[in-house]
């Protein structure tokens, strides 16, 4: 009898432990989407009811980029007006801590205990002096990505900086330790840095620079620049996503209405695919069978085969839909459509519209908890 009780107890303990190990939702967290609104704050969407449950207001901060910690308890926001990164308690909407980033912080990506935040330093902006190239970080970037020995000089003729950006300081990526919420390093990039992605082994960080038509590659541990890939002049690369097998990257080119597929080892362009106008957000579906591209100017979500990159279908959506996410169960797609002031919800199998969630003026980005595939995560 005692043996049976002990066995039953161990079995129950195993179930509980397994749930924790696999990252089961905390007891307080129903499936939720968070949407940044540049004028309203953050909209909190109940994914069971598919309704706007509440809004976290942050005055005139103007949040845009967002990302969640692994446990879903903290939301990290890039705030335009104060030029900082705020840490928000997702249970209460209360700002817990802030850290100065610099002028025009935009894209946020949480990865491996750190937040990576793109920004454009002005004369008075940027992290405190001495942050870039912090002690204990040999090879941390203090110069332009192309300055590294052996950096890739290839690319199509005419690729390079736009005249308007030539005399402006380059963008940077602030690396924030989430334990201390302190900027430990700031890496110089190209102009107008947009998307951030990581290699499958976690050793390399790739960023898109729309202002000078490049993709920069860095060593994650040190911030050292490894190479710079030059794309077509005036193409304005924006979104970037690693393929599920880690062998390729997809980069959207907003001005030439294409996406390119890069080999993850050689970084050579192996395929170029036409899209509708203004492609930005890009992501593979949870099964790795489809590639989704948000063609913002064309007001379309486009669907492609994830292996061949053949076009599958187009889904009409709203205006300025830059970022999107799947729901955690993979059944729906949700697009933040800034000029439609709404989130568009689409069935992820039939690609038919489900509903629009209103009340989100200038919606910028969207992420979910539990975490799911999307253009930001």
Buried (B, 14 or more C-beta within 10 A) or exposed (E): EEEEEEEEEEEEEEEEEEEEEEEEBEEEBEBBBBBBBBEBBBBBBBBEEBEBBEBBEBEEBBBBBBBBBBEBBBBBBBBBEBBBBBBBEBEEBEBEBBBBBBBBBBBBBBBEEBBBBBBBBEEEBBBEEEBBBBEEBEBBBBEBBBEBEEBBEEBEEEBBBBEEBEEBBBBBBBBBBBEEBBBBBBBBBBBBBBBBBBBEEEEBBBBBBBBBBBBBBBBBEBBBBBBBBBBBBEBBBBBBBBBBEEBBBBBBBBBBBBBBBBEBEEBEBEBBBEBBEBBBBBBBBBEEEBBBBBBBBBBBBBBBEBEEBEBBEBBEBBEBBBBBBBBBEBEBBBBBBBBBBBBBBBEBEEBEEBEBBEBBBBBBBBBBBBBBBBBBB
